[in-house]
Amino acid sequence: PVTAGSIVVPYGHVIGNEKWRGSEIAQRLQGKIRLIFEDGLGLVDFHLSNRTCILYISEADLVAGDEFKRRLVRFRNASSLGGIVIVEKTQISDQYFLAVQKLVVLELGMVLLPVANQGEASQLITQLVSFVREQSKDHNRNPFIRKQCSQLAEPSVFRTVQQIPGVGKTKALLLLQQFGSIHRLCNASVKELELVVGQTVAQQIYTF
């Protein structure tokens, strides 16, 4: 099991699992961030900081069966790290995506980010590294900020989103997971909303 603090990530670096050496993700990250490979990361694919890591689920993992689910559950049960799950959502793996979303978001309470391919994943990892750095700067400035950031959404925001017609607890959680704030939710297009909640509810939210 991986616990917070057992891996020390130097500032501005990402530690990658040895199995990703030579992969498209690794090649695309070179030059953007400093990537160090290590054996023995176990269930984790990339460590962004001492407390945040990425578990990557490829199209092949999804098609191969339930092994990736066991891996996620083992991670959740054994780890005190903040895990972000990146999943390849392609034409082939699309049919499995809803089940993955349900498991990751609703049952395990983790953040799920879909990508089309490893190229898109590398861009996302670069953005996440910047975000994690910003958070740690804020954390150093004000010890109370961290508590708010670590919660996906404030209860009041969560309740507000549930007031939208057609949106219950589950959809409110998915929407906040995807858009992060009411401001971004208000500016979302019908198409962006459709990806999260389907056509009918997307139209209701947009109109509202």
Buried (B, 14 or more C-beta within 10 A) or exposed (E): EBEBEEBEBEEEBBBBBEEBEEBEBBBBBEEEBBBEBEEEBEBBBBBBBBBBBBBBBBBEBBEEEEEBBEBBEEBBEEBEBBBBBBBBBBEEBEEBBEEBBBBBBBEBEBBBBBBEBBEBBBEBBBEBBEEBBEBBEBBEEEEEBBEEEEEBBEEEBBEBBBEBEBBEEEBBBBBBBBBEEBEEBEEBEEEBBBEBBEEEBBBBBBEE
